[in-house]
Amino acid sequence: MSNTENGAGTLQGLRVMVIDDSRTIRRTAESLLKREGADVVTAVDGFEALAKIAEQKPQIIFVDVMMPRLDGYQTCALIKNNQVFRGTPVIMLSSKDGLFDKARGRIVGSEQYVTKPFTREELLDAIRTHVAA
């Protein structure tokens, strides 16, 4: 029986990073993803994230748009400008779902835009869409 059939560990061994200045959002995403078997790394802002990305090499990154010091757009642009991590999918997380916000996310290279509060399915769908199984 495969992992998907028994309902556990569908993301076994997948390294996911969640960057958000909200402890609640980080914890929610982390517990949802860990329950699916993912290895989750969290960061409070873009600066902390950039140091951890080089070290942990996540396979997909969820980044909050509104953060102090280095916002999600700047963080995404820096990730996408790095030769090594250019191909890593970056999913923007935001409570704003305006056309301008989504367009700005695309401009800096994000693959998808998920509106908060997100559901378990939205996170899993983003991973299924952008990370080859």
URRAUR-V856718 format. One line per field, one symbol per residue. ss: DSSP state (A for helix, B for strand, O for the rest). phi: phi as a letter, one per 20 degrees, with the letter a starting at -180 (. if undefined). A space follows every 50 residues. Layout:
ss: ???
phi: ???
This chain:
ss: OOAAAAOOOOOOOOBBBBBOOOAAAAAAAAAAAAAOOOBBBBBOOAAAAA AAAAAAOOOBBBBBOOOOOOOAAAAAAAAAOOOOOOOOBBBBBBOOOOAA AAAAAAAOOOOBBBBOOOOAAAAAAAAAAAOOO
phi: .egffemcmfdgmfeddcdbfeggfgfffffgfffenfedddbebfffff fffffelfebcdcffecfmcffffffffffeegfdgeffddedbeecfgf ffffffgeofebcdeefedgfffffffgfddff
